[in-house]
Amino acid sequence: MTLRKWTFTVDSGDAELRLDQLIAQHTDLSRRAAREALKLGGVQVDRKRVKVAGRMVKPGTEIRVAYDPDLPPVPTMAIPIVFEDAWLLAVDKPAGIATQGTWATDRHDLLALLRTQRPDLKLFLHHRLDQGTSGLLVLAKDARANPGLAAAFAGRDLEKLYLARISGPLEACTVEAPIGRLRGADPGRFGCEGDLMEPKSARTDFRPATAEETAGLAPGHYLVARLHTGRTHQIRVHLAHLGRPILGDALYGGAPSDRLWLHAWRLGLRHPVTGEDLHLEAPPARFLA
């Protein structure tokens, strides 16, 4: 990925210029590339995405532009539905797509695909999966489910199990180590040690997956991870902290692979409206032998 970003403020001499002209003038993008960045959602005016090339912008306004010329075509895949009722929608997110819009696009992500697949729905997001991670993601489709679902994820009143593959064996253990963003890290990443920005408590339980749980999967060392907190990259960071990074996780020192071997596998929660106990599962099909 060759993501490029610019931030500039409109000055008085730019008052008569269209937005695409402003972008071409203040970046090294052509007007054609500027219009492409706008169409993909890579332009923010005062922190809000704008897609209208002809928009006029007042002096003093902050413009942010992100452009990735290597973005693939906008995906059109159907997102598998795991569970649906009047209030909730649970899906099996494919690996390789972001949960929601990135700097450069709001057309290549899961929410954009779901808007295309289910234009009748207004969906509310309360948790996320990393771009390389596949598996269960639950959204509210009715505002009445929002408070309960938000509280469940904020308070960890649920059971979240992930399946991960690592390069060597690891005995059952619990990691309780704070996680924070590593100051100055490029590319940006998180850690449990070093100069951490705003570290927060984090706890993950790990155990080896059983032969029954991994039947039919590609041979390897699999772990079941249970999250008790919801920090960014938590499983990836805690396994790297143990010296057992996830296979394919180049950001945290994992052995090279064609994929990130991490899957949101099972989720247990109380239905935020009906009170029913839900036990959802997305089999790790992309790990099959």
Stockholm file with secondary structure:
# STOCKHOLM 1.0

chainA/1-289         MTLRKWTFTVDSGDAELRLDQLIAQHTDLSRRAAREALKLGGVQVDRKRVKVAGRMVKPGTEIRVAYDPDLPPVPTMAIPIVFEDAWLLAVDKPAGIATQGTWATDRHDLLALLRTQRPDLKLFLHHRLDQGTSGLLVLAKDARANPGLAAAFAGRDLEKLYLARISGPLEACTVEAPIGRLRGADPGRFGCEGDLMEPKSARTDFRPATAEETAGLAPGHYLVARLHTGRTHQIRVHLAHLGRPILGDALYGGAPSDRLWLHAWRLGLRHPVTGEDLHLEAPPARFLA
#=GR chainA/1-289 SS CCCEEEEEECCGGGTTCBHHHHHHHHSSCCHHHHHHHHHHTCEEETTEECCCTTCBCCTTCEEEEEECTTCCCCCCCCCCEEEECSSEEEEEECTTSCSSCCSSCSSSSHHHHHHHHCTTCCCEECCCCCTTCEEEEEEESSGGGHHHHHHHHHHTCEEEEEEEEESSCCCSEEEECCEEEETTCSSCCEESSSSEEEEECCEEEEEECCTTTTTTBCSSEEEEEEESSCCTTHHHHHHHHTTCCBTTCGGGTCCCCSSCCEEEEEEEEECTTTCCEEEEECCCGGGBC
#=GC SS_cons         CCCEEEEEECCGGGTTCBHHHHHHHHSSCCHHHHHHHHHHTCEEETTEECCCTTCBCCTTCEEEEEECTTCCCCCCCCCCEEEECSSEEEEEECTTSCSSCCSSCSSSSHHHHHHHHCTTCCCEECCCCCTTCEEEEEEESSGGGHHHHHHHHHHTCEEEEEEEEESSCCCSEEEECCEEEETTCSSCCEESSSSEEEEECCEEEEEECCTTTTTTBCSSEEEEEEESSCCTTHHHHHHHHTTCCBTTCGGGTCCCCSSCCEEEEEEEEECTTTCCEEEEECCCGGGBC
//
